[in-house]
Amino acid sequence: QVQLVESGGGLVQPGGSLRLACAASGTIFNAMGWYRQAQGKERELVASISTGGRTNYVDSVKGRFTISRDNAKNTVYLQMNSLKPEDTAVYYCYTAYVLSGAVAYWGKGTLVTVSS
């Protein structure tokens, strides 16, 4: 059974940085990435990456967030810089069989709070 274990969330001041990590056990999926869900809002796709390194980002994080992965470790990372209060959300790691495909597995989520 596939398990996704996330780490790296926490409290950071506006303008600060955090790095999220998600390690997947079992099968290597072509696509991995991150969704987020802020309180009272729908879950949105933040960033995704294929095994070949192709990436997608939601417009609101372009230029601030960078997604990367280590295929040997089956781990995906999300480097978040210049954080804003509106980035506050629970961030969920996911895997999928194709880059724009349906989510196959979800992580449990890690809370990121951007506040002074």
C-alpha positions as CSV (number, residue, x, y, z in Angstrom):
1,Q,0.0,0.0,0.0
2,V,1.3,3.5,-0.9
3,Q,1.9,5.9,2.0
4,L,2.8,9.5,1.7
5,V,4.6,11.1,4.6
6,E,4.8,14.9,4.7
7,S,7.1,17.1,6.7
8,G,8.2,20.7,6.9
9,G,5.1,22.7,7.8
10,G,5.0,25.3,10.5
11,L,4.6,28.9,11.4
12,V,6.6,31.5,9.5
13,Q,6.5,35.3,9.2
14,P,5.4,37.0,6.0
15,G,8.4,37.1,3.6
16,G,9.9,34.0,5.1
17,S,10.6,30.6,3.6
18,L,9.6,27.0,4.3
19,R,10.5,23.7,2.6
20,L,8.0,20.9,2.5
21,A,9.0,17.3,1.8
22,C,6.9,14.3,1.0
23,A,8.3,10.8,0.8
24,A,6.2,8.1,-1.0
25,S,6.6,4.4,-0.2
26,G,6.0,1.7,-2.8
27,T,5.3,2.5,-6.4
28,I,7.0,5.4,-8.2
29,F,4.3,7.5,-9.7
30,N,4.9,9.7,-12.8
31,A,3.4,12.7,-11.1
32,M,3.8,14.1,-7.6
33,G,2.8,17.4,-6.2
34,W,1.0,19.5,-3.7
35,Y,-2.5,20.8,-3.2
36,R,-3.5,23.2,-0.5
37,Q,-6.7,24.1,1.2
38,A,-7.3,27.2,3.2
39,Q,-10.0,27.5,5.8
40,G,-13.4,27.9,4.1
41,K,-12.0,27.5,0.6
42,E,-11.8,24.7,-1.9
43,R,-8.7,22.6,-2.3
44,E,-6.4,23.9,-5.1
45,L,-3.5,22.5,-7.0
46,V,-0.3,24.4,-6.1
47,A,2.4,22.6,-8.1
48,S,3.1,19.3,-9.8
49,I,6.1,17.6,-11.3
50,S,6.7,14.5,-13.5
51,T,9.5,12.0,-13.2
52,G,11.1,13.8,-16.2
53,G,11.0,17.1,-14.4
54,R,8.1,18.8,-16.1
55,T,6.4,21.2,-13.7
56,N,3.2,23.1,-13.4
57,Y,2.3,25.9,-10.9
58,V,-0.8,27.8,-10.0
59,D,-0.4,31.5,-11.0
60,S,-0.4,32.8,-7.5
61,V,2.8,31.0,-6.5
62,K,4.8,31.4,-9.7
63,G,8.2,32.9,-9.0
64,R,8.0,32.2,-5.3
65,F,7.6,28.4,-5.0
66,T,9.7,25.7,-6.6
67,I,8.8,22.1,-6.8
68,S,11.5,19.4,-7.2
69,R,11.8,15.7,-6.7
70,D,14.4,13.0,-6.1
71,N,13.3,10.0,-8.0
72,A,15.8,7.7,-6.3
73,K,14.2,8.6,-2.9
74,N,10.6,8.8,-4.3
75,T,10.4,12.2,-2.6
76,V,9.0,15.5,-3.7
77,Y,9.8,18.9,-2.3
78,L,8.2,22.3,-2.3
79,Q,10.5,25.3,-1.6
80,M,8.3,28.2,-0.6
81,N,9.8,31.7,-0.6
82,S,8.4,35.1,0.0
83,L,5.5,33.6,1.8
84,K,2.3,35.7,2.2
85,P,-0.5,35.4,4.7
86,E,-2.7,34.1,1.9
87,D,-0.4,31.1,1.5
88,T,-1.7,29.9,4.9
89,A,-3.3,26.5,4.4
90,V,-3.0,22.8,4.9
91,Y,-0.7,21.5,2.2
92,Y,-1.4,18.0,0.9
93,C,1.1,15.9,-1.0
94,Y,-0.4,13.7,-3.8
95,T,0.6,11.2,-6.4
96,A,-0.9,10.5,-9.8
97,Y,-0.3,8.2,-12.7
98,V,0.0,11.1,-15.2
99,L,0.8,14.8,-14.7
100,S,-2.7,16.1,-15.2
101,G,-4.4,13.0,-14.1
102,A,-6.6,12.2,-11.2
103,V,-5.1,11.9,-7.8
104,A,-4.2,8.4,-6.9
105,Y,-3.1,8.9,-3.3
106,W,-3.1,11.7,-0.8
107,G,-0.9,12.6,2.2
108,K,-2.5,13.5,5.5
109,G,-1.5,17.2,5.1
110,T,0.8,19.6,6.9
111,L,-0.2,23.0,8.1
112,V,1.6,26.1,6.9
113,T,0.8,29.3,8.8
114,V,2.1,32.7,7.5
115,S,1.6,35.3,10.2
116,S,3.4,38.0,12.1
